[in-house]
Amino acid sequence: MQDTLPFIRPLVEKYDRPGPRYTSYPTAPQFQAAFAEDDYRAAAERSNAAASPKPLSAYVHIPFCESLCYYCACNKIITHNRERAAEYLAWLKREVALQGALFDDSRRMTQLHLGGGTPTYLSNDQLGELMAALDAAFHFAAPEAREFSLEVDPRTVTPEQIHELHALGFNRLSFGVQDFDTRVQEAVNRIQSEAQVVELVAAAREAGFQSVSVDLIYGLPLQTVASFDETLAKIIALRPDRIAAYSYAHLPELFKAQRLIRPEDMPPPERKIELLELIIRRLTAAGYVYIGMDHFALPEDELSLARENGTLQRNFQGYSTHADCDLIGLGNTAIGKVGDSYSQNVKETAQYQARLEAGRLPVMRGYRLNADDVLRRDVINALMCHGRIDFAEIEAAHGIVFRVTFAKSLEELEEMVDDGLLAITDAAIEVLPAGRLMMRNAAMAFDAYLSHSTGRYSRTV
């Protein structure tokens, strides 16, 4: 079944404005330094005491990279000194033990994601140590109930290592490709061959990974519609289960690495719209389903099935198939969501180590949700994951009259209704096919903090 995703350029251009990605609500700019370690511990206690405690999930941040990709805005450490990674792993295992002690032994970890940086900067032996520590602290669910993934830089692993990663317990891989065009690769200092990626994807299939994903970036220096069309053709031929196509945000005033990109190599603003249209046309014609935001999946993939049956979830890693979990952030800068709270660890490795050396959790800031936050989070999640807000469901869960509580929001959405992007009935708000690219814009109408937020956001389309 071909996915229907109309691309109406005048409307795309009209609604392409800065806005949150809503991997959380409230979003990160609302996190507060007053939220400290004792607040986090209290949130874990409330989570354990819930009538039906949620399964556990973890995001582990590995900040190391061998070389600098000029486009990268992530928190990373560029080094060839492997001793630094060994030291970091020792501290990370200490945090794992401290965090594990906060959660009841009866709870099981069903989700795990390693991001970076470059998680495969760690050797497979070191990753094995980490997995053993995580299992001891959080008690992995049975293999068939797990969604354990990691990001892979194709320049850092061999086919043999891919097989070893599967043996360690990972069942999903995400390969960072970005673009196959050599001129673009040179402009962003990330040189990798198509042959490398093809060989590793084949190894992942042979090893038995349940899902293989590929990450692309559009809007990079020297990209053209013709050159990126060639990259897309090669990716489609590989037939990964999932494809994430991210829009590049060029903010050299914020990210030092981006200053190494020559200004004259940056494509004109209209190029991004052209590239997005190309991505949608090529991937949907190839049979991929548009999940939401930047994500596409094959019809038989779990994400597509979850979108169809209404079980799709969203968290700090993007879209997920598992029921809502308590997400534990591990490593410097990692973000978690436990119970009715969000939290983020300290950024600097020296601070991270100092906190752990003192036997403390490295929580830097966070936020405890109030009743209005929980209500709006449910509304935004329904919109972002299911493309529909059922008024009766929200009213029953929160004891409100939807049209009264959200009268201002409904008024703000009238323009999107007039443009054929949304339908508002007596029972629901429905995202129409032409509006699926603008879901973030619709979600913004329910954000109580947006008018006075100090955050810098990517563009919504």
Summary of the structure (lengths in Angstrom):
residues: 461
radius of gyration: 21.7
end to end distance: 24.5
largest distance: 61.8
contacts: 1496
relative contact order: 0.17
helix: 44%
strand: 20%
